[in-house]
Amino acid sequence: MSIAAPLRAVADALWNARATRQPIPPPRQWLERADCGGAYEIQRYNHARAIAGGRRCVGRKIGLTSAAVQRQLGVGQPDYGLLFDDMVFEGEIVHIPSGRFIQPRIEGEIAFIVGEDIERIDLPSEAFRRAAGNVTAAFEIVDSAIADWNITVADTIADNASCGAVVMSEERWPLVDRDWRLAGMVMSEDDRVVSLGVGAATLGDPLTAFRWLANLAIEQGMPLRRGEIVLTGALGPMVPFVAGRQYRLEIAGCAPLMAVADA
């Protein structure tokens, strides 16, 4: 795909930062603070590169679902990025080499495993809930290629919504079984509670975040497909993902999940 030269310069810088694990300064000389359209062009350009290199898209992540974070970055809606096959870890206790990231942080989320292709924006509520599929507990390891996390919304969009990896429980629960707005979350680091949250932190309901993405995906000609993973956004504050530490995620209604940051 073609892309304007200034945007190509940002795409190249981000691509090289990921390859070398060396962060870059905020690319504000090329990208205006609120230029989300240009940022998504950069994101799509690097997605095409990744796919051409053999990586496979297995899902999407939603970011900026917290009202507080939206106010901080001066936006009124979430953003999104792609999940690739080499970013996904599954199990109840998962070891992840921390050295694969640049400056990682970790947060607890509710993830959907899409049950049916979603190709209609106007699906009735019950049909949509069935199509949304199953739910599982997940960590997202967020990782910015921008030095010191000094980001604007355009920076994070261009950088694939700052996504590094996803760690998911192997257990699944039908979405229709419970109200996930009320699901409390506790995340611990080495038995010390470091983050608290609830399902309603994601746009008021994880299903609302999911529907926002499903509709946007249809509008962009890339509808969600059966089996895709969708991360719906952080339930509580993210914390640094530190080598040698263990992180435990407990979400009401889900089995506990543990991620170990290997040196």
PAZAPA-4460 file (N, C-alpha, C; in steps of 0.05 Angstrom, whole numbers, plus 32768, in hexadecimal, padded with zeros to 4 digits):
% residues 263
    n_x    n_y    n_z   ca_x   ca_y   ca_z    c_x    c_y    c_z   seq   type   mol
   8011   7FE8   8000   8000   8000   8000   8012   8019   8000     1      M     A
   8007   802E   7FF3   8016   8047   7FF2   8010   8058   800B     2      S     A
   8022   806A   8011   801E   807B   8028   8030   8094   8024     3      I     A
   8026   80AB   802D   8035   80C4   8029   8051   80C2   8037     4      A     A
   8064   80CF   802B   8080   80CD   8035   8083   80D5   8053     5      A     A
   8076   80EA   805D   8079   80F0   8079   806E   80DA   808B     6      P     A
   8058   80CE   8083   804C   80B8   8093   805E   809F   8090     7      L     A
   8069   809B   8079   807B   8084   8075   8093   8087   8088     8      R     A
   809D   809F   808C   80B4   80A3   809E   80AC   809B   80BB     9      A     A
   8094   80A1   80C4   808B   8099   80DE   8088   807A   80DF    10      V     A
   807C   806F   80CB   8078   8052   80C9   8093   8043   80CB    11      A     A
   80A7   804D   80BC   80C1   8041   80BC   80CE   8043   80D8    12      D     A
   80CB   805A   80E5   80D7   805E   80FF   80CB   804B   8113    13      A     A
   80B0   8048   8113   80A3   8036   8125   80AA   8019   811F    14      L     A
   80AB   8012   8106   80B2   7FF7   80FE   80CF   7FF0   8108    15      W     A
   80E1   8002   8105   80FD   7FFD   810E   80FF   7FFC   812C    16      N     A
   80EF   800D   813A   80EF   800D   8157   80E6   7FF2   8162    17      A     A
   80D2   7FE7   8155   80C8   7FCC   815E   80DD   7FB7   8158    18      R     A
   80EA   7FB9   8141   80FE   7FA5   8139   8116   7FA5   814B    19      A     A
   811F   7FBD   8153   8137   7FC0   8163   8132   7FC2   8181    20      T     A
   8118   7FC5   8188   8110   7FCA   81A4   811D   7FE3   81AF    21      R     A
   811F   7FF7   819F   812A   8011   81A7   8114   8026   81A2    22      Q     A
   810B   8033   81B7   80F5   8047   81B3   80FF   805F   81A4    23      P     A
   80EC   806D   8198   80F2   8085   8188   80E5   809D   8196    24      I     A
   80EF   80B5   8190   80E1   80CD   819A   80C5   80D0   818E    25      P     A
   80B3   80DE   819C   8098   80E2   8190   809B   80EE   8174    26      P     A
   808E   80E2   8160   8091   80EB   8144   8080   8103   813D    27      P     A
   8081   8118   814E   806E   812E   814A   8076   8141   8134    28      R     A
   808E   813E   812A   8095   8150   8113   8087   8147   80FA    29      Q     A
   807D   812D   80FA   806F   8123   80E2   8051   8120   80E7    30      W     A
   8049   811E   80FF   802E   8116   8105   8021   8129   8119    31      L     A
   800C   8137   8110   7FFF   8149   8122   7FF2   813A   813A    32      E     A
   7FEF   8147   8150   7FE6   813B   8169   7FCC   812C   8165    33      R     A
   7FB9   8138   8156   7F9E   812C   8153   7F9A   811F   8138    34      A     A
   7FB0   811A   8129   7FAD   810F   810E   7FA8   80F1   810F    35      D     A
   7F90   80E9   8117   7F8B   80CC   811A   7F89   80BF   80FF    36      C     A
   7F7F   80CD   80EA   7F7E   80C1   80D0   7F99   80B9   80C5    37      G     A
   7FAC   80CB   80C8   7FC7   80C5   80BF   7FD4   80AF   80D0    38      G     A
   7FCD   80AE   80EA   7FD8   809A   80FC   7FCD   807E   80F4    39      A     A
   7FB4   807C   80EC   7FA9   8063   80E4   7FB5   805A   80C9    40      Y     A
   7FBC   806D   80B8   7FCA   8066   809F   7FE5   8059   80A5    41      E     A
   7FF3   8065   80B8   800D   8059   80C0   8009   803D   80CC    42      I     A
   7FF5   803A   80DD   7FEF   8020   80E9   7FE9   800B   80D3    43      Q     A
   7FD8   8012   80C0   7FD1   7FFF   80AB   7FE9   7FF8   809A    44      R     A
   7FFA   800C   8095   8012   8007   8085   8024   7FF2   8092    45      Y     A
   8028   7FF5   80AC   8039   7FE2   80BA   802B   7FC7   80BE    46      N     A
   8010   7FC7   80C0   8001   7FAE   80C1   8006   7F9E   80A7    47      H     A
   8005   7FAC   8090   8009   7F9F   8076   8025   7F93   8075    48      A     A
   8039   7FA2   807F   8054   7F98   8081   8056   7F7E   8091    49      R     A
   8049   7F7F   80A8   804A   7F67   80BA   803E   7F4F   80AD    50      A     A
   8027   7F53   80A0   8019   7F3C   8092   802A   7F32   807B    51      I     A
   8036   7F45   806C   8047   7F3C   8056   8060   7F2D   8060    52      A     A
   8068   7F32   8079   807E   7F24   8085   8077   7F09   8091    53      G     A
   805D   7F01   808F   8055   7EE7   8099   8045   7EE7   80B3    54      G     A
   8041   7EFE   80C0   8031   7EFF   80D8   8014   7EFD   80D1    55      R     A
   8004   7EF2   80E3   7FE7   7EEE   80DE   7FD7   7EFD   80F2    56      R     A
   7FC3   7F0C   80E8   7FB1   7F1B   80FA   7F9D   7F08   8107    57      C     A
   7F9B   7F08   8121   7F89   7EF6   8130   7F75   7F05   8140    58      V     A
   7F75   7F20   813F   7F62   7F2F   814F   7F68   7F4D   814F    59      G     A
   7F5A   7F5B   8161   7F5C   7F78   8163   7F5D   7F7F   8181    60      R     A
   7F69   7F96   8186   7F69   7FA1   81A2   7F5B   7FBC   81A1    61      K     A
   7F4C   7FC2   81B6   7F40   7FDC   81B9   7F4F   7FEB   81CF    62      I     A
   7F56   8003   81CA   7F63   8013   81DE   7F54   802D   81E4    63      G     A
   7F5D   803C   81F7   7F50   8055   81FF   7F33   8052   8205    64      L     A
   7F2C   803D   8214   7F10   8039   821C   7F0A   8046   8237    65      T     A
   7F1E   8050   8244   7F1A   805E   825D   7F14   807B   8259    66      S     A
   7EFF   8086   8265   7EF9   80A2   8262   7F10   80B4   826C    67      A     A
   7F1D   80AC   8281   7F34   80BC   828C   7F4A   80BD   8278    68      A     A
   7F51   80A7   826B   7F67   80A6   8257   7F5F   80B6   823E    69      V     A
   7F45   80B5   8236   7F3C   80C5   821F   7F3F   80E2   8225    70      Q     A
   7F38   80EB   823D   7F3C   8107   8244   7F59   810F   8244    71      R     A
   7F6A   80FD   824E   7F87   8103   824F   7F92   8107   8234    72      Q     A
   7F89   80F7   8220   7F94   80F9   8205   7F83   810A   81F2    73      L     A
   7F6E   8115   81FC   7F5E   8128   81ED   7F4E   811B   81D6    74      G     A
   7F43   8103   81DB   7F33   80F5   81C7   7F18   80EE   81D3    75      V     A
   7F05   80E7   81C0   7EEA   80E1   81C9   7EE1   80C5   81C2    76      G     A
   7EF4   80B5   81B9   7EEC   8099   81B1   7F05   8087   81B4    77      Q     A
   7F01   806D   81B5   7F17   805A   81B7   7F29   805A   819E    78      P     A
   7F3E   804B   819F   7F4E   8044   8187   7F50   8026   8185    79      D     A
   7F5E   801D   8171   7F61   8000   816E   7F7B   7FF9   8160    80      Y     A
   7F84   7FE0   8163   7F9B   7FD5   8155   7F96   7FB8   814E    81      G     A
   7FA9   7FAB   8141   7FA6   7F8F   813A   7FB7   7F7E   814D    82      L     A
   7FAD   7F65   8152   7FBC   7F50   8160   7FC6   7F3C   814C    83      L     A
   7FE0   7F36   814E   7FEB   7F22   813C   7FF1   7F08   814B    84      F     A
   7FF4   7EF2   813C   7FF6   7ED8   8148   800D   7ED5   815B    85      D     A
   8023   7EE3   8156   803B   7EE1   8167   8039   7EF3   8180    86      D     A
   8022   7F00   8184   801E   7F11   819B   800C   7F04   81B0    87      M     A
   8002   7EEC   81AA   7FEE   7EDF   81BB   7FFA   7EC8   81CB    88      V     A
   7FF6   7EC9   81E5   7FFE   7EB3   81F8   7FE5   7EA9   8206    89      F     A
   7FE3   7E8F   820A   7FCC   7E83   8218   7FD5   7E70   822D    90      E     A
   7FC6   7E6E   8242   7FCC   7E5C   8258   7FC3   7E68   8273    91      G     A
   7FC6   7E59   8288   7FBF   7E64   82A2   7FD6   7E71   82B0    92      E     A
   7FEF   7E67   82AA   8007   7E73   82B4   801A   7E75   829B    93      I     A
   801E   7E8E   8292   802C   7E92   8279   8046   7EA2   827E    94      V     A
   805C   7E97   8274   8076   7EA4   8276   807B   7EB4   825C    95      H     A
   8083   7ECD   825F   8087   7EDE   8248   80A2   7EEC   824B    96      I     A
   80B3   7EEA   8237   80CD   7EF7   8239   80CA   7F15   8238    97      P     A
   80D1   7F23   824D   80CD   7F40   824D   80DE   7F4F   8239    98      S     A
   80F4   7F42   8231   8106   7F4E   821E   80FB   7F51   8202    99      G     A
   80E4   7F46   81FC   80D9   7F49   81E1   80CB   7F64   81DE   100      R     A
   80C9   7F73   81F4   80BB   7F8D   81F3   80CE   7FA4   81F6   101      F     A
   80C4   7FBC   81F3   80D4   7FD4   81F4   80D1   7FE1   8210   102      I     A
   80BA   7FE8   8218   80B4   7FF3   8233   8098   7FEA   823B   103      Q     A
   8096   7FD1   8242   807B   7FC5   8246   806D   7FCC   8260   104      P     A
   8053   7FCD   825E   8041   7FCF   8275   802B   7FBA   8272   105      R     A
   801D   7FB5   8287   8009   7F9F   8287   7FEF   7FA8   8293   106      I     A
   7FD9   7F9F   8288   7FBE   7FA6   8292   7FAB   7F8E   828F   107      E     A
   7F96   7F8E   829F   7F82   7F79   829E   7F6A   7F81   828D   108      G     A
   7F61   7F6E   827D   7F4B   7F73   826A   7F38   7F5B   8268   109      E     A
   7F21   7F60   825C   7F0E   7F4C   8254   7F11   7F49   8236   110      I     A
   7F16   7F30   822D   7F19   7F2B   8210   7F01   7F1B   8206   111      A     A
   7EF9   7F20   81ED   7EE5   7F11   81DF   7EF2   7EFE   81CB   112      F     A
   7EE7   7EE6   81C8   7EEE   7ED5   81B2   7ED5   7ED4   81A0   113      I     A
   7ED6   7EE1   8189   7EBF   7EE5   8178   7EB2   7ECA   8171   114      V     A
   7E97   7EC8   8174   7E89   7EAF   816F   7E7F   7EAC   8153   115      G     A
   7E79   7EC2   8146   7E6E   7EC1   812A   7E79   7EDA   811B   116      E     A
   7E7C   7ED7   8101   7E82   7EEE   80F1   7E6E   7F04   80F6   117      D     A
   7E77   7F1D   80F9   7E65   7F34   80FE   7E67   7F47   80E7   118      I     A
   7E52   7F46   80D6   7E52   7F55   80BD   7E3C   7F69   80BB   119      E     A
   7E2B   7F6C   80D0   7E15   7F7F   80D0   7E18   7F92   80E7   120      R     A
   7E17   7FAC   80E2   7E18   7FC0   80F7   7DFE   7FC0   8108   121      I     A
   7DE8   7FB9   80FB   7DCE   7FBB   8109   7DC4   7FA1   8115   122      D     A
   7DD7   7F8F   811C   7DCF   7F76   8129   7DBF   7F7C   8143   123      L     A
   7DA8   7F6F   8147   7D9A   7F72   8161   7DAB   7F6A   8178   124      P     A
   7DA5   7F75   8190   7DB6   7F71   81A7   7DBC   7F53   81AD   125      S     A
   7DA7   7F43   81AE   7DAB   7F27   81B5   7DBC   7F18   81A0   126      E     A
   7DB6   7F1E   8187   7DC6   7F12   8172   7DE4   7F1B   8173   127      A     A
   7DE7   7F34   817A   7E02   7F3E   817D   7E11   7F31   8194   128      F     A
   7E03   7F2D   81AB   7E10   7F20   81C1   7E18   7F04   81BB   129      R     A
   7E08   7EF6   81AB   7E0F   7EDB   81A3   7E27   7EDB   8191   130      R     A
   7E27   7EEE   817E   7E3D   7EF0   816B   7E57   7EF7   8179   131      A     A
   7E55   7F07   818E   7E6D   7F10   819D   7E7C   7EF8   81A9   132      A     A
   7E6E   7EE2   81AE   7E7C   7EC9   81B5   7E82   7EC6   81D3   133      G     A
   7E9B   7EBF   81D9   7EA3   7EB9   81F4   7EB6   7ECE   8200   134      N     A
   7EB9   7ECD   821A   7EC9   7EE0   8229   7EDF   7ED1   8237   135      V     A
   7EF6   7EDE   823A   7F0C   7ED3   824A   7F1B   7EEA   8257   136      T     A
   7F29   7EE3   826D   7F3A   7EF7   827A   7F54   7EF9   8269   137      A     A
   7F5F   7F12   8269   7F77   7F16   8259   7F88   7F2D   8265   138      A     A
   7FA2   7F29   8263   7FB4   7F3F   8266   7FBA   7F4B   824B   139      F     A
   7FBC   7F65   8249   7FC9   7F71   8232   7FE4   7F7C   823C   140      E     A
   7FF9   7F75   822E   8013   7F82   8233   8015   7F98   821E   141      I     A
   8012   7FB1   8228   8014   7FC8   8217   8031   7FD1   8216   142      V     A
   8039   7FDA   81FE   8055   7FE0   81FA   8058   7FF6   81E5   143      D     A
   8063   800C   81ED   8066   8023   81DB   8082   8024   81CE   144      S     A
   8082   802A   81B5   809B   8030   81A7   80A4   804D   81AA   145      A     A
   8094   805D   81B8   809A   8079   81BC   80A8   807C   81D6   146      I     A
   80BE   8089   81D7   80CF   808B   81EF   80BF   8097   8206   147      A     A
   80C2   808A   821E   80B7   8093   8237   8098   8095   8236   148      D     A
   808C   8086   8224   806F   8087   8222   8064   80A3   821F   149      W     A
   8074   80B4   8212   806C   80D0   820D   805A   80D1   81F4   150      N     A
   8041   80C9   81F7   8030   80C4   81E0   8018   80D7   81DF   151      I     A
   8010   80DD   81C6   7FF6   80E8   81C0   7FE5   80D2   81B5   152      T     A
   7FCB   80D7   81B0   7FBA   80C3   81A4   7FC4   80BA   8189   153      V     A
   7FCF   80CD   8179   7FD9   80C6   815F   7FF1   80B4   8160   154      A     A
   8002   80B9   8174   801A   80A7   8178   8011   808B   817D   155      D     A
   7FFE   8087   8190   7FF7   806C   8197   7FE8   805D   8181   156      T     A
   7FD7   806C   8172   7FCA   805F   815B   7FDE   8056   8147   157      I     A
   7FF1   8067   8140   8005   8060   812C   8016   8048   8135   158      A     A
   8019   8045   814F   8029   802F   815A   8017   8017   8161   159      D     A
   8004   8011   8150   7FF2   7FFA   8153   7FE5   7FFA   816F   160      N     A
   7FDC   8012   8177   7FCE   8016   8191   7FDF   800C   81A8   161      A     A
   7FF9   800D   81A5   800C   8007   81BB   8009   7FEA   81C5   162      S     A
   8003   7FD8   81B3   7FFE   7FBC   81BC   8018   7FAC   81B9   163      C     A
   801F   7F9D   81CF   8036   7F8C   81CF   802F   7F6E   81CE   164      G     A
   801C   7F66   81DE   8014   7F4A   81DF   7FFB   7F47   81EF   165      A     A
   7FEE   7F2F   81ED   7FD7   7F29   81FC   7FDB   7F0D   8209   166      V     A
   7FD4   7F0B   8222   7FD5   7EF2   8231   7FB8   7EEB   8238   167      V     A
   7FAF   7ED3   8230   7F93   7ECC   8234   7F91   7EB2   8243   168      M     A
   7F7C   7EB0   8254   7F75   7E97   8260   7F6A   7E84   824B   169      S     A
   7F6E   7E6A   824F   7F64   7E56   823C   7F46   7E50   8241   170      E     A
   7F3B   7E59   8257   7F1F   7E55   825D   7F0E   7E6B   8250   171      E     A
   7EF6   7E63   8248   7EE4   7E76   823B   7EC8   7E75   8248   172      R     A
   7EBB   7E8C   8249   7EA0   7E8D   8254   7E8E   7E9B   8240   173      W     A
   7E75   7E91   823B   7E63   7E9E   8229   7E5C   7EBA   8232   174      P     A
   7E5D   7ECD   8220   7E56   7EE9   8227   7E3B   7EEB   8233   175      L     A
   7E28   7EDB   822A   7E0C   7EDE   8232   7E07   7ED5   824F   176      V     A
   7E1A   7EC8   825B   7E16   7EBD   8276   7E15   7ED2   828C   177      D     A
   7E21   7EE9   8288   7E23   7EFC   829E   7E26   7F18   8294   178      R     A
   7E23   7F2B   82A6   7E26   7F47   82A0   7E43   7F4F   82A6   179      D     A
   7E53   7F52   8291   7E6F   7F57   8294   7E76   7F73   829C   180      W     A
   7E62   7F85   829D   7E67   7FA0   82A7   7E6E   7F9E   82C5   181      R     A
   7E63   7F8A   82D3   7E66   7F89   82F0   7E7E   7F77   82F8   182      L     A
   7E8D   7F6E   82E5   7EA4   7F5C   82EB   7EBB   7F6C   82F7   183      A     A
   7EC1   7F67   8311   7ED7   7F75   831E   7EF2   7F68   8316   184      G     A
   7F07   7F78   8316   7F22   7F6F   830E   7F36   7F77   8324   185      M     A
   7F47   7F64   832A   7F5E   7F68   833C   7F77   7F5E   832E   186      V     A
   7F8B   7F6F   832B   7FA4   7F67   831F   7FBA   7F6B   8335   187      M     A
   7FCA   7F56   8338   7FDF   7F56   834D   7FFA   7F52   8340   188      S     A
   800E   7F5D   834D   802A   7F59   8345   8038   7F4D   835D   189      E     A
   8041   7F34   835B   804E   7F26   8371   803E   7F28   838B   190      D     A
   8024   7F22   8388   8011   7F22   839F   800A   7F3D   83AA   191      D     A
   8012   7F53   839C   800B   7F6E   83A5   7FF8   7F79   8390   192      R     A
   7FE0   7F82   839A   7FCC   7F8D   8387   7FD6   7FA7   837B   193      V     A
   7FD6   7FA8   8360   7FE1   7FC0   8353   7FCC   7FCD   8341   194      V     A
   7FB5   7FC0   833C   7FA1   7FCC   832A   7F86   7FC0   8331   195      S     A
   7F72   7FD2   8333   7F56   7FC9   8337   7F45   7FD5   8322   196      L     A
   7F2F   7FC7   831A   7F1E   7FD1   8306   7F04   7FC1   8304   197      G     A
   7EF4   7FC8   82F0   7EDA   7FBB   82EC   7ED3   7FBC   82CF   198      V     A
   7EC2   7FA9   82C6   7EBB   7FA8   82AA   7EAF   7FC2   829F   199      G     A
   7EA1   7FD1   82AF   7E95   7FEA   82A6   7EA9   7FFF   829F   200      A     A
   7EC3   7FFB   82A6   7ED7   800E   829F   7EDC   8010   8281   201      A     A
   7ED4   7FFD   8272   7ED8   7FFC   8255   7EBF   8007   8247   202      T     A
   7EBD   8021   8244   7EA7   802F   8237   7E8C   8028   8244   203      L     A
   7E8C   8021   825E   7E74   801B   826C   7E6C   7FFE   826B   204      G     A
   7E77   7FEF   8258   7E70   7FD3   8254   7E84   7FC7   823F   205      D     A
   7E92   7FB1   8245   7EA4   7FA6   8231   7E95   7FA0   8216   206      P     A
   7E7B   7F9A   8218   7E6D   7F94   81FF   7E69   7FAE   81EE   207      L     A
   7E67   7FC5   81FB   7E66   7FDE   81ED   7E7F   7FE3   81DD   208      T     A
   7E96   7FDE   81EA   7EB0   7FE1   81DC   7EB1   7FCD   81C5   209      A     A
   7EA8   7FB5   81C9   7EA9   7FA1   81B4   7E98   7FA9   819C   210      F     A
   7E80   7FB3   81A2   7E6E   7FBB   818C   7E7A   7FD3   817D   211      R     A
   7E87   7FE6   818B   7E94   7FFC   817D   7EA8   7FF2   8169   212      W     A
   7EB8   7FDE   8171   7ECC   7FD4   815F   7EBF   7FC4   8148   213      L     A
   7EAB   7FB4   814F   7E9E   7FA3   813A   7E92   7FB5   8124   214      A     A
   7E85   7FCB   812C   7E79   7FDD   8119   7E8F   7FEB   8108   215      N     A
   7EA4   7FF4   8115   7EBA   8002   8107   7EC7   7FEE   80F3   216      L     A
   7ECA   7FD5   80FB   7ED7   7FC1   80EA   7EC6   7FBD   80D1   217      A     A
   7EAC   7FBD   80D4   7E9A   7FBA   80BD   7E9D   7FD2   80AA   218      I     A
   7E9D   7FEA   80B6   7E9F   8002   80A6   7EB9   8003   8096   219      E     A
   7ECE   7FF7   80A1   7EE8   7FF7   8094   7EED   7FDF   8082   220      Q     A
   7ED8   7FCE   807F   7EDA   7FB7   806D   7EEB   7FA0   8078   221      G     A
   7EEE   7FA0   8093   7EFE   7F8A   80A0   7EED   7F7F   80B7   222      M     A
   7ED5   7F73   80B2   7EC4   7F6A   80C8   7ED1   7F55   80D9   223      P     A
   7EC9   7F55   80F2   7ED3   7F41   8105   7ECA   7F25   80FC   224      L     A
   7EDC   7F12   80FF   7ED7   7EF7   80F6   7ED7   7EE4   810E   225      R     A
   7EC9   7ECE   810A   7EC8   7EB9   811F   7EE4   7EB1   8128   226      R     A
   7EE8   7EB0   8142   7F02   7EA7   814D   7F15   7EBD   8152   227      G     A
   7F0F   7ED6   8149   7F22   7EEC   814F   7F21   7EF3   816C   228      E     A
   7F37   7EFD   8176   7F3A   7F07   8192   7F35   7F25   8191   229      I     A
   7F25   7F2F   81A4   7F22   7F4C   81A7   7F27   7F53   81C4   230      V     A
   7F3B   7F63   81C8   7F41   7F6F   81E3   7F30   7F88   81E6   231      L     A
   7F20   7F8A   81FC   7F0C   7F9F   81FD   7F15   7FB8   820D   232      T     A
   7F2E   7FB7   8218   7F38   7FCF   8226   7F3D   7FCA   8243   233      G     A
   7F4E   7FDA   824E   7F57   7FD6   826A   7F40   7FDA   827E   234      A     A
   7F40   7FC8   8292   7F2C   7FCB   82A8   7F37   7FDC   82BE   235      L     A
   7F51   7FE0   82C0   7F5E   7FF0   82D5   7F78   7FFA   82CB   236      G     A
   7F87   8009   82DB   7FA0   8015   82D2   7FB5   8000   82CA   237      P     A
   7FC5   8007   82B6   7FDC   7FF6   82AF   7FF3   7FFB   82C1   238      M     A
   8005   7FE7   82C4   801D   7FEA   82D4   8035   7FDF   82C4   239      V     A
   804E   7FE6   82CC   8065   7FDC   82BD   8066   7FBD   82BF   240      P     A
   806E   7FB1   82A9   8072   7F94   82A7   8090   7F8F   82AB   241      F     A
   8097   7F86   82C3   80B3   7F86   82CC   80BE   7F6A   82CC   242      V     A
   80D6   7F66   82C1   80E3   7F4C   82C0   80E6   7F40   82DC   243      A     A
   80DF   7F27   82DF   80E1   7F19   82F8   80C8   7F1A   8309   244      G     A
   80B4   7F2A   8301   809C   7F2C   8310   8086   7F1A   8305   245      R     A
   8073   7F13   8317   805C   7F03   830F   8042   7F14   8312   246      Q     A
   8031   7F12   82FE   8018   7F21   82FE   8000   7F0F   82FD   247      Y     A
   7FED   7F13   830F   7FD6   7F03   8312   7FBD   7F14   830C   248      R     A
   7FAC   7F09   82FB   7F93   7F17   82F3   7F7B   7F07   82FC   249      L     A
   7F6A   7F15   830B   7F51   7F08   8314   7F3A   7F1A   830C   250      E     A
   7F28   7F0F   82FB   7F10   7F1D   82F2   7EF9   7F0C   82FA   251      I     A
   7EE5   7F18   8308   7ECE   7F09   8312   7EC1   7EFA   82FB   252      A     A
   7EBD   7EE1   82FF   7EB0   7ED0   82EB   7EC4   7EC1   82D9   253      G     A
   7EDE   7EC7   82DC   7EF3   7EBB   82CC   7F07   7EAD   82DE   254      C     A
   7F15   7E99   82D3   7F2B   7E8C   82E2   7F43   7E9F   82E4   255      A     A
   7F52   7E9E   82FA   7F6A   7EAF   82FC   7F7E   7EA9   82E6   256      P     A
   7F8D   7EBD   82DF   7FA1   7EBB   82CA   7FBB   7EC7   82D5   257      L     A
   7FD2   7EBB   82CE   7FEB   7EC5   82D7   7FFF   7EC8   82C0   258      M     A
   800D   7EDF   82C0   8022   7EE4   82AC   803C   7EE8   82BC   259      A     A
   8051   7EDB   82B3   806C   7EDE   82BF   807E   7EEC   82AB   260      V     A
   808A   7F02   82B5   809D   7F11   82A3   80B9   7F05   82A6   261      A     A
   80C0   7EF4   8293   80DB   7EE8   8294   80F0   7EFD   828C   262      D     A
   8107   7EFB   8298   811D   7F0D   8291   8128   7F07   8275   263      A     A
***
